Amino acid sequence: MDSAKRFTSVDEYLSALPEDIKRILMHLRGIVKEIVPDAEELISYQIPSYKHNGMLVGYAAFKKHCSFYLMHGSLLKQFIQELNGFNTTQSAIHFTPEHPIPDELIKRMIRAKLELNAFLVTSKNIKNKK
């Protein structure tokens, strides 16, 4: 991935990738759209990202791995046992095409982030009414 390139769309980002990386990230894209068909797709911080009641998830390609971002550190901790065998950061999971994150786990993480975003929006609205 050319880190100097500035992408303006997810399609442009994906088209710049090697075929094996593109395939796995397009698969992730499909899962996000399946779970949240009305999520806004955008490039944020030069990675494909999705918004639904706030930032939802994102993914990116790097030289030696790909990353799936939950964009919320405490949420990732809920899944840490199931992520044994994957390298993680505070809010991202690193994976490769040869060792992808299981689809069902990705779906559960996206649903959990949807619930968290809905809770945060509701909490903010209640707070603003006081």
C-alpha positions as CSV (number, residue, x, y, z in Angstrom):
1,M,0.0,0.0,0.0
2,D,1.4,3.4,-1.0
3,S,1.1,5.4,2.3
4,A,1.7,8.7,0.4
5,K,-1.5,8.2,-1.7
6,R,-4.6,10.1,-0.6
7,F,-7.7,8.1,-1.2
8,T,-11.1,9.7,-1.8
9,S,-13.3,6.5,-1.9
10,V,-13.3,2.9,-0.6
11,D,-13.4,1.7,-4.2
12,E,-10.2,3.7,-5.0
13,Y,-8.5,2.3,-1.8
14,L,-9.4,-1.3,-2.7
15,S,-8.4,-1.0,-6.3
16,A,-4.8,-0.1,-5.2
17,L,-4.3,-3.4,-3.3
18,P,-2.8,-6.7,-4.4
19,E,-5.5,-9.2,-5.3
20,D,-5.3,-11.5,-2.2
21,I,-5.5,-8.5,0.1
22,K,-8.3,-6.9,-1.9
23,R,-10.3,-10.1,-1.8
24,I,-10.2,-10.3,2.0
25,L,-11.0,-6.6,2.5
26,M,-13.9,-6.8,0.0
27,H,-15.2,-9.8,2.0
28,L,-15.1,-7.6,5.2
29,R,-16.8,-4.8,3.3
30,G,-19.6,-7.3,2.3
31,I,-20.0,-8.4,6.0
32,V,-20.4,-4.8,7.1
33,K,-22.9,-4.0,4.4
34,E,-24.8,-7.2,5.3
35,I,-25.1,-6.3,8.9
36,V,-25.6,-2.5,8.5
37,P,-26.8,-1.9,5.0
38,D,-27.5,1.8,5.7
39,A,-24.0,2.5,7.2
40,E,-22.2,5.4,5.6
41,E,-19.0,4.2,3.9
42,L,-16.2,6.7,3.8
43,I,-12.4,7.1,4.0
44,S,-11.4,8.4,7.4
45,Y,-7.7,8.8,8.3
46,Q,-7.0,7.2,5.0
47,I,-8.7,3.9,5.8
48,P,-12.1,2.5,4.7
49,S,-14.5,3.2,7.5
50,Y,-18.2,3.0,8.3
51,K,-20.5,5.4,10.3
52,H,-23.8,4.5,11.9
53,N,-24.7,6.7,15.0
54,G,-21.0,7.5,15.1
55,M,-17.9,5.7,13.9
56,L,-18.6,2.0,13.5
57,V,-15.7,0.0,12.2
58,G,-12.9,0.2,9.7
59,Y,-10.2,-1.9,8.0
60,A,-6.9,-1.3,6.4
61,A,-4.0,-3.0,4.6
62,F,-0.4,-2.8,5.6
63,K,2.7,-4.4,4.3
64,K,2.6,-7.6,6.4
65,H,-1.0,-7.7,7.7
66,C,-4.5,-6.2,7.5
67,S,-6.3,-4.6,10.4
68,F,-10.0,-4.6,11.5
69,Y,-10.8,-1.6,13.7
70,L,-13.6,-1.6,16.3
71,M,-12.7,2.1,17.1
72,H,-13.4,1.5,20.7
73,G,-10.8,0.0,23.0
74,S,-13.1,-1.3,25.8
75,L,-15.3,-3.1,23.3
76,L,-12.3,-5.1,21.9
77,K,-11.6,-6.4,25.4
78,Q,-14.9,-8.2,25.4
79,F,-13.7,-10.4,22.6
80,I,-10.1,-10.9,23.6
81,Q,-10.5,-14.6,24.5
82,E,-11.9,-15.3,21.1
83,L,-9.0,-13.4,19.5
84,N,-6.4,-15.8,20.8
85,G,-3.9,-16.2,18.0
86,F,-4.4,-12.7,16.6
87,N,-2.2,-9.7,17.4
88,T,-4.3,-6.8,18.7
89,T,-3.8,-3.2,19.6
90,Q,-6.1,-1.1,21.8
91,S,-8.9,-1.1,19.2
92,A,-7.6,-3.2,16.2
93,I,-7.2,-6.8,15.3
94,H,-4.3,-7.7,12.9
95,F,-4.9,-10.6,10.5
96,T,-3.7,-12.0,7.1
97,P,-5.5,-13.5,4.2
98,E,-4.1,-16.9,5.3
99,H,-5.4,-16.4,8.9
100,P,-8.6,-14.3,8.6
101,I,-10.9,-13.4,11.5
102,P,-13.8,-15.8,11.5
103,D,-16.9,-14.3,9.9
104,E,-19.2,-15.0,12.8
105,L,-16.9,-13.2,15.2
106,I,-16.7,-10.2,12.9
107,K,-20.5,-10.1,12.8
108,R,-20.8,-10.3,16.5
109,M,-18.3,-7.5,17.0
110,I,-20.1,-5.3,14.5
111,R,-23.4,-5.9,16.2
112,A,-21.8,-5.1,19.6
113,K,-20.5,-1.9,18.2
114,L,-23.9,-1.0,16.8
115,E,-25.4,-1.5,20.3
116,L,-22.6,0.6,21.9
117,N,-23.2,3.4,19.3
118,A,-26.9,3.3,19.9
119,F,-26.4,3.5,23.7
120,L,-23.9,6.4,23.4
121,V,-26.3,8.3,21.1
122,T,-29.2,7.7,23.6
123,S,-27.1,8.7,26.6
124,K,-25.9,11.8,24.8
125,N,-29.5,12.8,23.9
126,I,-30.7,12.2,27.5
127,K,-27.8,14.3,28.8
128,N,-28.5,17.1,26.4
129,K,-32.2,17.3,27.5
130,K,-31.2,17.9,31.2
